[in-house]
Amino acid sequence: MYALRRWSVRHARGLNWFYLRLERLLVFCSPLWRLIGYQRIERPVAAVERVVKGALFDCKMCGQCVLSATGMSCPMNCPKQLRNGPCGGVRDNGNCEVRPEMRCVWVEAVAGAARIPGGSEAISIGQPPVDRRLQGRSSWLRVVQEKTAPPP
């Protein structure tokens, strides 16, 4: 799993390109999702999302995915679950202080963000704290609902 997660960061540009197309397709299908009902499709979409993102990114299904802003490196893989940058314990070789055999998630995130157009700017934007109520829910559907919601 760890090797595939590192592969995903190395191929962040292509994966981000693919995700943007997937997002566009999901937003295009939003009338269908509304017709069926978001609550009805939540479980099957979350199951697909769990398999795909679990394999590629070792996704923890926090429900608030920030992969596009973190160079395709999931910050929830950080043993300290830091969502806004590395702790002060990153070793000289870029490995984690808690798990010395693992590269720091944020060292990987910076490298992945450099590969994505606009990624270096996106990684500098602070992320809100994790809302644990969304754990296990589909972030894909949440993005669609946010993008198709009427303006306030």
N, C-alpha and C positions, 0 to 999 in steps of 0.2 A: 504494500500500500504506500509506503514511504517513497519508494522509487517512482511510482506513478505520480505522486503528489509533486515531486521535484521535476518530473517530465512536464507536468502541466504548467509549472512556472516558466520553464524554459520555452514553452510554446504558448505563452500568454497572449501574444498578438493574434494568433490564429484562433485560439479558444475564445477570445473576446469578440473577434469578428463573427464567429459562429453564434455566440450568445446574443449579440445585437440582432442578428437575423431571427433567432428563435423568439426573442422578445417582441420583435415587430410582428411575427406570425401570431403569437399569443394575444397581442393587443388587437390585431385584426379580427381575431375570433371572439373578442369580448362580447359581442351581441349574443353569440351562442352560449358563452359561459353564463351570461345573465339569464338567458332563457332556461337553461338547465338548472341554474342556481349554484352559486359559488360554494355553498355548504355541501352540496351533493358531489361536486367534483374535487373538493379539497383532498379527500383521502386518496383517490387514485392518482391525482397529479403529484401529491406529496410523496407517494410511493415511487413513482417514476423519478422524481427529483432526487429522492434519497439514494436510489440505485446509481443514477448517472453521476451526481455530484459526490456521492460517497466513494465511487471508484476513482474518479479523476482528482478530487481535491481532499479526500478524507473528510468530507463535510459532516458537521455535527448537527445539522438541521436546526439552527438557531432561529430560523424564520425571518432573519434580517440580513440576508446575504450581502456582503460587501466585496465579493471577489473581484468585480470590475475595478474597484477603487484600491485594491491591495495586490495588484499584479497577479491575480489568480492564486494567491496564497491565503488560505483561510486562517484568519487570526484566532479562530476558536481552537486551532490546533496548538496554540501556545499553551504550555502547561499552566501559565498564570492567566490565560484568556484575556490578554491585553489587546484592545481593539484600536488603539491609537499610537502605536509605535512600540519600540523595544524597551525592555527594562534596562536597568543599568548593569545587568549581569551578563551581557553578551561577551563571550570569550574572544580573544584576539583572532582566533581562526574563524569566527562567525558562528560558532556553535552555541547552543543554549546552555545556560548555567544549571538548569534543573535537570535536563537530559543531555549530557555532554556528547552523546553519539548523534544527536539531531542538530541540523542547521537551525539557527534562529528563524522562526517564521517571518520575522520582520526584515531580516537580511534578505531572505528569499523574496519578500513582498516588494522591496525596493528594486531588486533586480528585475522582477517580473513587470513592475510598473514602468520601468524604463523601456520595455519592449512594446508597450501599448501606447498608441497615439493619445496624448493627453493624460497618460497614466501618472506622470510625475506630479502634475497638478492635482489629480484626484486623490493621490495618496496623502497629500498635505491637508486635506479637509478632514476635520475632526468628526468622528463617528459618535452617535449617541450611545449611551449605555445599553446593554442587551436587555430587551424586554422578555423576561423568562416566560411570560404568558404565551408567546408565539413559538416556543420550543416545539419542534416536530411538525410545524405547519409549513405550507408551501410559500416560499418567498417569491416564486414566479407569479403565483396568483395575486399576491399582495402588490407586486409591481404593476400588474395589469390593472388592478382596481385603482391604484393611485394615479396611473396615467390616464385612465378613462373617467375618473370622477369629475363631476361638474365643478367649475371653479367656485371658490367660496364667495 
